[in-house]
């Protein structure tokens, strides 16, 4: 009888513990076949990042929760970790607390600007060639220029992330602050010379990088404003808005301006804009966008091209977690080249 009571008591303890915490395993598998006309190459690639993630929440009581999230990224065609220069938990590695004060986390993740802006881009921030977030929506900017070559350009490592609660049901402020430290960067000439570069290898950051964004969502409309300074004091500001005139149609647009005055000798400004739309029709969704990037932060016109891009895509949902897609884009890079890019593939969430 005593053993039975002890067993029941232990079962109750473990049940309560289980109810107060949870861990979710999630991920994405995305693979397709693509063709780029100026290279005449057909390849297996992806529209979205492939990831394996672990997300956990523990209820600490009195409205306080502990949070963690780890996210591995990998390549679908070979199964290897995404880019050998990137960390194991390339996508995200954060732990923190959430309560009435908002959410506070420490680690590695998208900056406040980079995370906010994806909701105002027709491919939702996916790194597809047809998408805009990795180039035009950031005006060619990189959040982490002092990371190893080939590393992600839209995240801070060794950073603190804070999100306020949604105030009045419509407003939220997001803040990211990185540390000032060496980050294993390759040589960056900047305002220096090949023999005396402005940023030698493994440079200590001259400033603390930080990122700010504010969002307002009210009924069918939403808007954001953002400002970011990276570790080499390049500055970017961006504004964007979206509107749903009918439930199935979302219109969106953004404008951004990059200033590289600290590290580029002349003409440091790059400007970019885009407009786009998502339209749900039956079991599918049409994606469309048009944008332009106009850089002048080069010493000669051949170094970085002015970019015009038109993209069109279609998703067909086979289930709530799986869809087929087709994308097409035309990019005009002046004076370098013009090319068309096409891809078809399958995307699965688990």
Secondary structure, 3 states (H helix, E strand, C coil): CHHHHHHHHHHHHHHHHHHHEEEEEEEEEEEEEEEECCCCEEEEECCCCEEEEEEEEEEEECCEEEEEEEEEEECCCCCCECCCCCCCCCCEEEEEEEECCEEEEEEEEECHHHHHHHHHCCCCCCCCCCCCCCCHHHCCCCCCCCCCCCCCCCEEEEEEEEECCCECCCEEEEEEEECCCECCCCCECCCCCCCCCCECCCCECCCCCEEEEEEEEECCEEEEEEEEECCCCCEEEEEEEEEEEECCEEEEEEEEEEECCCCCCCCCEEEEEEEEEEEEECCEEEEEEEEEEEECCCCCCCCCCEEEEEEEEEEEECCCCEEEEEEEEEEEEECCEEEEEEEEEEEEEC
